[in-house]
Amino acid sequence: MDQHRLSANVHAQGLVHDGIYLQFNGERHHIDMRSLTGGRTITVYGQQELVRDLIAHRLATGKELLFEAEAVGLAGLEWGGEPVITFHHGGEERRLSCRIVAGCDGFHGVSRRSIPAGAITTYGREFPYAWLGILAEVAPSSDELVYSFHERGFALLSMRSPSISRLYLQVPHGEELTHWPDERIWDELDIRLGTPGWTLERGHVLEKSITPMRSFVAEPLRHGSLFLAGDSGHIMPPTGAKGLNLAIADVKVLADGLTAWFSSGDESGIDAYSQMCLKRIWNAQNFSTSLTSLMHLDPGADSFALRLQRARQRFTVENENARSALADNYVGLPFDPPVAPGRAQ
Ligand SMILES: Cc1cc2nc3c(=O)[nH]c(=O)nc-3n(C[C@H](O)[C@H](O)[C@H](O)COP(=O)(O)OP(=O)(O)OC[C@H]3O[C@@H](n4cnc5c(N)ncnc54)[C@H](O)[C@@H]3O)c2cc1C
């Protein structure tokens, strides 16, 4: 965002955090990411705000941007062919001819489904729990995010802005929202996030939803002229806040590759796209899955597994190397150096 001068609002409104809190046994431990990573921090900025900034920039260029346009089919995707996107817009079926298709249409979009079976392999895992999330009109009760393990399940306190809190509860897979009136959610958050002398402020609930926890990766992320980017190619459990960050990382690698190809015909960047992104994606999967299993209550865990989990939690907060590994992954791993021109991987 900085590189493309799109970050004015991120810097003006984003909340800069030095770290996070990990909580278990009713005790809160600060992971000081700024000191553990040599000065790097985390910026908390709403995804909708980020999308708003990107749309505003596109509109300001005067270039076309279609809203309420649903792609229904992709064809001609072999490299060197003539890709065509068929889509519905304004009550009509329309066709868009292009040279490259960036498949940025999320997990349920049409892009990944347009790749013939056999040309793509998918890897996935469903977790036996989900996140019940609320957006509430109340100032965050903590200066930084609190990830809390509790014998009743995980809870997370996060924030959208200085006056809006975002809070989550681990609930069983398949749980229904109707079982969770606002009062019950606040009571449960109180129990799971509570520490002596600390109060969770309550407020009007603006939004409520349940999200299943899933990991998914498609390999490769390219099929001929189609490049999968973001959730169309991979999904992380939300623990660790990697999804949108990875989507943006994909787009950066892809944009650099496409710029080289359009300007000089150099294919090395786009040839390396899938491999470069998958390395980062699997690192993030590993991190998100580890943090998820560290802080969630596995309904199938026996007492031995629970004691191992406790040991991992203590080691993570007490050992400096473990804290550093957590911090490095949380603030985000650096980009690999760009591929040298003409060097395909
Ligand atoms: C509870 C929760 C918390 C999260 N917290 C964080 C966090 O803190 N930090 C973080 O980095 N990530 C977080 N994520 C993950 C993040 O939301 C996603 O990874 C991110 O939205 C992926 O962006 P995307 O653009 O690839 O896909 P999406 O956001 O899914 O966008 C895809 C777009 O394509 C459109 N589309 C779909 N099909 C079609 C079609 N056929 N034609 C045209 N358009 C289509 C959709 O309408 C949508 O606008 C969280 C996710 C969840 C569920």
The ligand as a Tripos MOL2 file, in Angstrom:
@<TRIPOS>MOLECULE
LIG
   53    58     1     0     0
SMALL
NO_CHARGES

@<TRIPOS>ATOM
      1 C1        -13.6380  -14.4540   11.0660 C.3       1 LIG1
      2 C2        -12.5200  -14.0650   10.1460 C.ar      1 LIG1
      3 C3        -11.5310  -13.1940   10.5720 C.ar      1 LIG1
      4 C4        -10.4720  -12.8390    9.7350 C.ar      1 LIG1
      5 N1         -9.5200  -11.9920   10.1810 N.ar      1 LIG1
      6 C5         -8.4830  -11.6580    9.3800 C.ar      1 LIG1
      7 C6         -7.4690  -10.7770    9.8230 C.ar      1 LIG1
      8 O1         -7.5250  -10.2800   10.9470 O.2       1 LIG1
      9 N2         -6.4350  -10.5000    8.9820 N.ar      1 LIG1
     10 C7         -6.3460  -11.0430    7.7390 C.ar      1 LIG1
     11 O2         -5.3580  -10.7700    7.0130 O.2       1 LIG1
     12 N3         -7.3150  -11.8640    7.2630 N.ar      1 LIG1
     13 C8         -8.3770  -12.1930    8.0460 C.ar      1 LIG1
     14 N4         -9.3450  -13.0120    7.5870 N.ar      1 LIG1
     15 C9         -9.2320  -13.5990    6.2300 C.3       1 LIG1
     16 C10        -9.6760  -12.6180    5.1330 C.3       1 LIG1
     17 O3        -10.9820  -12.1560    5.3800 O.3       1 LIG1
     18 C11        -9.6220  -13.3170    3.7610 C.3       1 LIG1
     19 O4         -8.4350  -14.0470    3.6290 O.3       1 LIG1
     20 C12        -9.7060  -12.2770    2.6490 C.3       1 LIG1
     21 O5        -10.9980  -11.7140    2.6210 O.3       1 LIG1
     22 C13        -9.3940  -12.8790    1.2730 C.3       1 LIG1
     23 O6         -9.5560  -11.8790    0.3090 O.3       1 LIG1
     24 P1         -9.9170  -12.2640   -1.1720 P.3       1 LIG1
     25 O7        -10.0160  -10.9590   -1.8900 O.co2     1 LIG1
     26 O8         -8.9760  -13.3020   -1.6770 O.co2     1 LIG1
     27 O9        -11.3400  -12.9750   -1.1100 O.3       1 LIG1
     28 P2        -12.7450  -12.3800   -0.6560 P.3       1 LIG1
     29 O10       -12.5840  -11.3780    0.4350 O.co2     1 LIG1
     30 O11       -13.6130  -13.5540   -0.4310 O.co2     1 LIG1
     31 O12       -13.2400  -11.5590   -1.9280 O.3       1 LIG1
     32 C14       -13.6630  -12.2220   -3.1090 C.3       1 LIG1
     33 C15       -14.5800  -11.3030   -3.8790 C.3       1 LIG1
     34 O13       -14.9420  -11.9450   -5.1020 O.3       1 LIG1
     35 C16       -16.3290  -11.8070   -5.2780 C.3       1 LIG1
     36 N5        -16.8140  -12.9550   -6.1010 N.ar      1 LIG1
     37 C17       -16.9800  -14.2350   -5.7320 C.ar      1 LIG1
     38 N6        -17.4460  -14.9630   -6.7540 N.ar      1 LIG1
     39 C18       -17.5620  -14.1150   -7.7870 C.ar      1 LIG1
     40 C19       -18.0050  -14.2780   -9.1420 C.ar      1 LIG1
     41 N7        -18.4080  -15.4620   -9.6120 N.pl3     1 LIG1
     42 N8        -18.0040  -13.1890   -9.9430 N.ar      1 LIG1
     43 C20       -17.5710  -11.9780   -9.4890 C.ar      1 LIG1
     44 N9        -17.1540  -11.7670   -8.2170 N.ar      1 LIG1
     45 C21       -17.1510  -12.8280   -7.3930 C.ar      1 LIG1
     46 C22       -16.9160  -11.8090   -3.8750 C.3       1 LIG1
     47 O14       -18.2020  -11.1940   -3.8840 O.3       1 LIG1
     48 C23       -15.8780  -10.9760   -3.1500 C.3       1 LIG1
     49 O15       -16.1270   -9.6060   -3.2700 O.3       1 LIG1
     50 C24       -10.4080  -13.3710    8.4150 C.ar      1 LIG1
     51 C25       -11.4250  -14.2270    7.9580 C.ar      1 LIG1
     52 C26       -12.4560  -14.5820    8.8210 C.ar      1 LIG1
     53 C27       -13.5320  -15.5080    8.3070 C.3       1 LIG1
@<TRIPOS>BOND
     1     1     2 1
     2     2     3 ar
     3     2    52 ar
     4     3     4 ar
     5     4     5 ar
     6     4    50 ar
     7     5     6 ar
     8     6     7 ar
     9     6    13 1
    10     7     8 2
    11     7     9 ar
    12     9    10 ar
    13    10    11 2
    14    10    12 ar
    15    12    13 ar
    16    13    14 ar
    17    14    15 1
    18    14    50 ar
    19    15    16 1
    20    16    17 1
    21    16    18 1
    22    18    19 1
    23    18    20 1
    24    20    21 1
    25    20    22 1
    26    22    23 1
    27    23    24 1
    28    24    25 2
    29    24    26 1
    30    24    27 1
    31    27    28 1
    32    28    29 2
    33    28    30 1
    34    28    31 1
    35    31    32 1
    36    32    33 1
    37    33    34 1
    38    33    48 1
    39    34    35 1
    40    35    36 1
    41    35    46 1
    42    36    37 ar
    43    36    45 ar
    44    37    38 ar
    45    38    39 ar
    46    39    40 ar
    47    39    45 ar
    48    40    41 1
    49    40    42 ar
    50    42    43 ar
    51    43    44 ar
    52    44    45 ar
    53    46    47 1
    54    46    48 1
    55    48    49 1
    56    50    51 ar
    57    51    52 ar
    58    52    53 1
@<TRIPOS>SUBSTRUCTURE
     1 LIG1         1 GROUP 0 **** ****
